[in-house]
């Protein structure tokens, strides 16, 4: 109790607030780099003959970063649903990572609404189900109209969850009442199934559907494991960065790092388990529709990447 009181005494009455001006030069530099890269990428995507190649690069970049943001949302949901005490001191960092979700979906616009980009990525959009046995069986799900509707649902549901959790968190800061905590707990427990559905089917729609004939029952879980892993790595790096600049020093200690490190290690093991399990099942079942995933990744230059 005395240790708790000593920590409170060392903190400002209204809590620690990051002085963004300290990082103004870094923010401007990153904004310039990001802006120039975005303009060049958009020009290549829209006005050159390399549209198909750039479409894959755009999808990869978008999905890489959106999974980190979605992973941040997962940790916020888990923290609230489990009523964990340790995570209170880093929860705002988790919330900031999760707050990227609505903005990241802006970069999905070319993937959804530009026919040249969309058709370059998803072969099934240009196939007539009447002349393709696989598409005849999957056309009820793999059709352009339903694809666009699903993307709107993913963006809307995940953004709504982010905004609600953010509102509860800020509401608690401003009022100091316990009600926002209980509301966030109930809301998190109720929306975890929605979160799981959105992340699983988005992984299927954006990545797995690149090869419409391939199927996997583990794909959604594998993407989720990587999302939770990469987001926790970013959270640890962000907390370390803030501590280096004088923030969170009085409240984040070695025990918090131990917990975050153990969670990250757990998801390293989980991701490896899911990845190997899929490979092992494909290997002994030896079904053509499944094994093609690994055959492609052991051909030409991809072979060396797979080995590495």
N, C-alpha and C positions, 0 to 999 in steps of 0.2 A: 504493500500500500504506500509506503514511504517512497519507494522507487517510482511508482506511478505519479505521485504528487510532485517529485523532483522534476520529472520529464515535463509535466504540465506547466510548471513554473518557468521552464526554459523556453517555452513556446510563446509566440505572440498571442494576444487575447483573441484576435480574429483568425487565428491559424496562419500557417505559412502560405504565402502567395508568391509564385514565381515571377520574378522581374524579367519580362520578355526582352526588355531593352538590352540586357546582358548578352543576348544571343542574336542581336539584330543583324550583325554582319554575316553570321552563319546562315540565318534565315534568308537574307537577301541573296546570298551566293547560291543556296540550294534552289531558291525560287527562279533565279536566272537559268541555272542548269536545267531544271525541270521544264521551264517554259520553252527554252530553245529546243530541248529534246522533243517536247510535245509537238511543236510546230513542224519540225523536220519529219517526225513520224507521221503526222497528219498529212503532210504534203505527199510523202511516199505512198501512204495508204490510199489517198484520193485521186492523185493526178499522175501516177507513173505506172509503168508496166509491171512493177514488182508488187502489185497489190496482193496477190495470193500469198507470196512469201511474207509480206509485212502483216497480213491478216493473222498469221500464226504467231508472229512475234508480239503483236498487239494483244492477242488472246492470252499468251503466256504471261506477259507483264501484268495485264489486268488481273488474271486469276491468282498470280503469285501474291500480289498485294492485298487483294480482297480476302484471301484466306487468312492472312495475318490479322486483318481487321475483324473478321468473323471469329477468329480464335480469341481475340480480346473480349468480344461479346460473350463467348462461352465462359471465360473466367469470371466475368461480372455475374452472369447468371448462376454459376456454381457457388460463388462467394455468398450471394444473397440467399440462395435456396438452402445451403448448408449452414447458414448463420455462423460462418467462421469468424473468429475473433482476430486471428493473425493478419488476415487480408485487409483489415480496415485501413492500415497505414499505406497500403499500395493500391487500394481500390480506385483512387482517382486516376492513377496511371493506366489501370486496366480500362477505365471508362473512356479515357482519351484515345486509347488504341481502338476501342469499339466505335468511337464517334466518327471514325473514318468510313464506316460502312456506307452511309447514304451518299457521301461524296464519291466513293469508289464506283458506285453504280453508274455515274455519269459517263465513265469510260467504257461502259458496256453498250452505249448507244450505237456506235458503228457496227458492233457485232450483231445487233438486233434489227436495225433499221436500214442499213446499207446493203442492198441486194448483192452488189459485187463482192463485198466482204463476207457476207453471210453465206453465199453460195460457194465461195472459195473454200470455206471451212467445212461446211456440212453438206456432203455429197447427197444425202438423202432428200434434201430440199428440191433437187432437180430430177429426182427419179420418179417415174410413174409407177405407183404400186401395182397397177394392172399387169406390168411387165417385169415385176421383181418379186420373187417369192418371200424374201425376208421382209421387204417393205410392206407387202400385202398383210403380213401378220402384225407389223408394228405401226402402221399408218394411223391408227387411232390415237396413238401417243405422239409419234414423230410426224407432226404436220406443222406448217409454218404458223398458222393461227394460234394453235394451242401452245406452241413454243413461245410466242410473243406474250401470250396471257400469263404463262408461267413465270417469265422473266419479270413482268410487272408485279406478280404476287411475291416473288422472292425479295425484290427491292422494297416493296411496300411493307411487308410483314417484318423483315429484319430491321428496316429503318424505324418502324413504329416501336419495336422492342427497345431499340437504342434510345429513342427520344423519351420513352416512358421511364426507363431506368435512370436516365440522366436527370429527368424532372424530379424524381423521388430523391435522388442524391443531393441535388442543389436545394431542394425544398427542406431537407433535413439540416443543411448547413445554415440556411437563413432563419429557420424557426427554432431549431434545437429540440424539436419534439420527437417522440418515439414513433409516432404514427407512420411517417414515411418509410421507416425501417421495416415495419410490419407489412406495409403495402408493397414494398419492393420484394419482400420475401414471398408473399402470396403470388405476386405477378410473375416472379421468376419461376416458381414451381409450375404455374399454369402455362407458361410459354416455352418451357424447355422442349416439350414435344413438337411445337411449331418450329422451333429453331432446328431441331434434328431433321425434320422433314425438309425444310428449306435447304439446309446445307447438303443433305444427301442427294436430293433431286437436282439441285443446281450443279453438283459435281457430275451427275449423269448427263444433264442437258448440255453443258458447256464443254466438257472434256471427253467423257465416255462416248458421246454421240458423234465425235469426230470419225469414229469407225462404227457405223450403224449396225454392222453385223456382229460385232463383238459384244460380249456380255460378261458381267462380273457381279457377284453378290457381295463382294468385299470392297468395291471401289469407293463407295460413300464413306465407309468406316476408315479406309486408308487415308482419304483426303482429310477427314476430320482429325485423325491422329496427327498428321503433319501440320494442320492448322493450329491445333492446341500447342504443339511443340514449338513452332516458329514464333507464335505470339508470346509465349512465356519467355523465350529467349530475348525478344524485343523488350518485354517488360523489365527483365533483369538488367539489360543494357541501359534502359532509360532511367531506372532507379539509380544505377551506378553513376550515370552522367549527372543526375541531379545532386547526388551526394557529393560528387567532385566539385560542384559549384556552390556548396554550402547549404543545400536543402535536404530535408529528411534525416539529417545526421542524428538528431536527438530521438528519433522514433523508429528508424529502421536499423536493426542490429544483425549480428551474425545468424541468429535463429531464423530471422525472416529469409535471409539468403539460403540457409539450409533447406527451408521448406520449399522455396521456389526452385532451388537446384534439384531437390528430390522429385518434385513434380515434373520438371523438364526431363530428368533422367527416366522417369516412369513412362513418359510418352515417347522417348527414344526407343525404349524396349518394346512398347506397345506397337509403334509404327513398324519396327523391324519384324515383330511377330506377325503382324497382318501381312506385310509385304512377302515374307518368306512363306507363310501359309498359302497365300494365293499362288505363288510359284510352285510350291510342292503339290498342291491339288491339281494344278494344270498339268504338271509333269506326269503324274501317275494316271490321270484320267485320259490324257492325250486326245482331247477333243479339238478338232481343227478350229472351230469358232473361238476357242479359248487360247490355244497355244500360239495363235498368230500374233498375240500381243507381245510375247517374248521373242518370237522369231524375228519380228521387225526390229526389235531392240538389240539383236545380236547379228545385225547385218551391216556390212560396210563400216563407216565411221562410228556408228552407234555401238558397235561391239566393244570398242575401247572405253567408251563412256560407261557402258554397263559394267564392265570389269572393274573400272575405277570406283 
